[in-house]
Amino acid sequence: QVQLVESGGGLVQTGGSLRLSCAASGSIFSINAIRWYRQAPGKQRELVATITSGGTTGYADSVKGRFTISRDNAKNTVYLQMSGLKPEDTAVYYCNALTIETGYWGQGTQVTVSS
């Protein structure tokens, strides 16, 4: 079992920055990758960024150059640094931990970007 707790969401103006955190606990050793997803009202959940256990990162085209995913192994925490935020980035952001057997989700954190 893996438990995930997201934090860091909030209200920010267009062009602003936020840093989301995803703190993992439980069977940390079984995690192969952690991903950030987001879901805006009325839209499907969208993959935003991925970081693997080997440190490889990947991003959706819509956030490349603006978002950075990173991790602090000592704190068992993955971060999503978001800059140049746009109103279309408004969504609930979810952390997902992928293991061989299944995926685990956090509760989500709301990000709202005002125009």
C-alpha positions as CSV (number, residue, x, y, z in Angstrom):
1,Q,0.0,0.0,0.0
2,V,1.1,3.5,-0.8
3,Q,-0.4,6.7,0.7
4,L,-0.1,10.0,-1.1
5,V,-0.9,13.5,0.2
6,E,-0.9,16.5,-2.1
7,S,-0.5,20.1,-0.9
8,G,0.4,23.5,-2.3
9,G,-2.6,24.4,-4.3
10,G,-4.3,27.7,-4.2
11,L,-5.4,30.8,-6.1
12,V,-2.8,32.6,-8.2
13,Q,-2.9,35.3,-10.9
14,T,-2.0,34.7,-14.5
15,G,1.7,34.4,-14.9
16,G,2.2,33.4,-11.3
17,S,3.8,30.4,-9.8
18,L,2.9,27.6,-7.4
19,R,4.8,24.5,-6.1
20,L,2.7,21.4,-5.5
21,S,4.0,18.6,-3.2
22,C,3.2,14.9,-3.2
23,A,4.3,13.2,0.0
24,A,4.4,9.4,-0.2
25,S,4.4,6.9,2.6
26,G,3.9,3.2,3.0
27,S,5.6,0.8,0.5
28,I,7.8,3.4,-1.1
29,F,10.2,0.8,-2.5
30,S,7.4,-0.5,-4.8
31,I,6.9,2.8,-6.7
32,N,8.1,2.8,-10.3
33,A,7.0,6.2,-11.2
34,I,5.0,9.1,-9.8
35,R,2.8,11.2,-12.1
36,W,0.9,14.4,-11.7
37,Y,-2.5,14.5,-13.4
38,R,-5.1,17.3,-13.5
39,Q,-8.8,17.4,-14.1
40,A,-10.7,20.6,-15.0
41,P,-14.5,20.8,-14.6
42,G,-16.2,18.9,-17.3
43,K,-13.0,17.5,-18.7
44,Q,-11.2,14.2,-18.6
45,R,-8.3,13.7,-16.3
46,E,-5.0,14.7,-18.1
47,L,-1.5,13.5,-17.5
48,V,0.7,16.5,-16.8
49,A,4.2,15.2,-15.8
50,T,6.0,12.0,-14.8
51,I,9.1,11.1,-12.9
52,T,10.4,7.5,-12.8
53,S,12.3,5.8,-10.1
54,G,15.4,6.3,-12.3
55,G,14.8,10.0,-12.5
56,T,13.5,10.2,-16.1
57,T,11.0,13.0,-16.5
58,G,8.3,13.6,-19.1
59,Y,5.7,16.4,-19.7
60,A,2.5,17.1,-21.5
61,D,3.1,19.4,-24.5
62,S,0.8,22.0,-22.8
63,V,3.1,22.4,-19.8
64,K,6.6,21.9,-21.3
65,G,8.9,24.7,-20.5
66,R,6.6,26.0,-17.7
67,F,6.3,23.0,-15.3
68,T,9.1,21.1,-13.7
69,I,8.7,17.8,-11.8
70,S,11.4,16.8,-9.2
71,R,11.8,14.7,-6.2
72,D,13.5,14.7,-2.8
73,N,14.2,11.1,-1.9
74,A,15.1,12.0,1.7
75,K,11.6,13.4,2.2
76,N,9.8,10.9,0.0
77,T,8.2,13.8,-1.8
78,V,7.7,14.7,-5.4
79,Y,7.2,18.3,-6.4
80,L,5.6,20.0,-9.4
81,Q,6.9,23.5,-9.8
82,M,4.5,25.5,-12.0
83,S,5.4,28.9,-13.5
84,G,3.9,31.0,-16.2
85,L,0.4,29.8,-15.0
86,K,-2.5,30.4,-17.3
87,P,-6.3,30.3,-16.6
88,E,-6.4,27.0,-18.6
89,D,-4.2,25.4,-15.9
90,T,-7.1,25.7,-13.5
91,A,-7.9,22.2,-12.3
92,V,-7.7,19.8,-9.4
93,Y,-4.2,18.3,-9.5
94,Y,-3.7,14.7,-8.4
95,C,-0.6,12.7,-7.6
96,N,-0.5,9.1,-8.8
97,A,2.0,6.4,-7.7
98,L,2.5,3.6,-10.2
99,T,3.7,0.2,-9.0
100,I,3.9,-3.1,-10.9
101,E,0.5,-4.2,-9.5
102,T,-1.6,-1.0,-9.4
103,G,-1.7,2.7,-9.1
104,Y,-2.5,4.8,-6.0
105,W,-4.1,8.3,-5.9
106,G,-3.9,11.2,-3.6
107,Q,-6.9,13.3,-2.7
108,G,-6.1,16.2,-5.0
109,T,-5.3,19.8,-4.6
110,Q,-7.1,22.7,-6.3
111,V,-5.2,25.1,-8.4
112,T,-7.1,28.2,-9.6
113,V,-5.5,30.7,-12.0
114,S,-7.3,34.0,-12.3
115,S,-7.2,36.1,-15.4
